[in-house]
Amino acid sequence: MTQTPEQHSIWLTELAFSKESERLAHLEGPRRQEIVDEISAARDEGDLKENGGYHAAKEEQGRLEGEILQLKEILKLAETTVPEDDGVVAPGKVVTYKFEGDSDDEAETFLLGARENEAYVDMDVYSPQAPLGAALLGAAAGTVVEFEGPNGRKNKVEVVSAVPYSA
């Protein structure tokens, strides 16, 4: 797959890829037809200038087409290959980390991958573009990294482990 500099692969679990593919098929098939039928019924009512149902259906059609395009792009860029078990943070890995200097030493865990995974996994999902995900990307267990949180505060975290995701 050839990618432009703006494009990057996004990691999805196989379940997320399958479910999002099913959702796309539904949007392109039955859902798209429902909206076409709504527009047709509203058009049959007459004067389109004063027809709220027609305008609402056309608006919904535009939203749906945008969602379809976005979902197609996600699936086109999707990567589902489970990464190597080398202890290095990468998309498709379950990352355990702890904040440096945290008195309770409680480790936290998340899946590094596309946000679309959230509906299909039982843990937090961080994107590799999110501040924490970007900071940890490429770090090995035992590495301490610093990143700026959304609130502007500097944080230091230590990678405890990075293991391939398994369902």
N, C-alpha and C positions, 0 to 999 in steps of 0.2 A: 504494500500500500504506500503510495507516494503522499507525503504530507507537506503542506506549506508550513512556514515557521509558526503561523498562528495556530495550527492544528497540533494536537497531541493525542496519543492513544489514551483511552480512559479504561480503567480496570473495573470489570463487572464480574460478579459471581456468575456461574453458569445458570443458576436459578433466576437471578436478576435479568440476565440476557434473554432467557426463555420467556419470562413473564412480560418484559418490556416489548418483546417481539409480538407476543399475543395481544398486548394492548394496542400496538400499532396496527395489527390486522383488524382489530375491532374498530378503531378510529377510522381507518381507511374504508372499511366495508359498511357494517350496519350503522355506525354512528353518523358517518358522512351521508348515508342514504336517508336517515331520519331527518337530518337538517334540510336536505334537498326537498323532501316531502313537506316539511314545515313551510319552506319558502314558496313552494308551489301552491299549497293551500292558502297561504296568506295572499299570494298574487291573485288567486281566484276571487278574493273578496273585493277587488276593485281598486279604487284610488290608492296608489302606493305612497303618496305624499303624507297622508294622514293615517297610514296603516302601521301601528306600533308593532304588531306581530311580525310583519314583514321585516321591519328594520331590526328587530331583536334577533330574528333568525339569521339575517345577513351578518349581523355582528358576531353571532355564535359561529357562523360558518368561517369567518375570518380568524377567529380565535382557534378554532379546530384546525384549520390549515396551518397556522403557525405552530401549533403543538405537534402536528404530524411532521412538519419539516424539522423541528428540533429533535424529535424522537428518532427520525431517520438518520440524522447527523450523529447522534449519540451511538446508535447501533452500528453505523459505518465505522466509527472510530473505536469501537469496543474491543477490548482485549480480555480474554477469559483464561488464558494460560496461567496456571499456578506457578509462581516464581520459585526459583531455587532456594533451598533451605540453607542459606549461608550466613544467617544472623544479621544481615544488612537490611535496613529499612528500605522498602520498595513497594510500589502499588501491588496489592494482592496479599499483603502481609498483615498479620495481627500484631500490632505494636504495643508493648507494655513499657511504660515510662513512669518516672516519678519526678516531682519538682525538687530541685536541689535546695537544701536547707529547710525542707518541709519537716516539721517536728514529728508528724505522725507517720512519716515514711510510707504512706499508702500509695501503692502503684495504681495507675489507671491504664485501661486498655481500649484500643480502638482498631478498626479496620481501615487501612489506607486504600482508598479507591473512590470511585464515582459516588456522588450523593444518591444516585438512583438505587444503590444497594440497601439503603436504610430500611426500605419496606420489607426486605427479605432476610435480614440478619438480625440477631438478637444482641447487638452492641452498637456503640457509637460508630459513625463512619466519618472520617475526615478526608477531604480532598487533598491531593498532593499540592494544590495551589493555595490551600488554607495556610495561615501563618505557622501553625504547629507542624502540619504535614510537610510543608516546604522546608522548614528548618531541620526536620529529622530525616528527610530523604537522603539516602546514601550513608547514614550514620550506622555504625555497628554497635552491638551490645557493649555497654560500659562507657560509651562516648557521652560527653556532656555537651549540649548545644545551647546557644542563647537565641531567643527570638523575641520579637515585639508582638505582644498580644493586641487584639482589636482595640483595647482601651489605651494603647500607647505604652503600657508598662513592659519593661524588660523582664523576661523570665528565663531561668536556666533549668533545663530538664536533662535527666540522664536516661538513656535508652537501657531498659532492663533486658528486653528481648524483642526479636522480630522473627516471627515464624509464619510460614505459608498458611493462608486461610484454608480451612477444610470445613465442609458443611456438616 
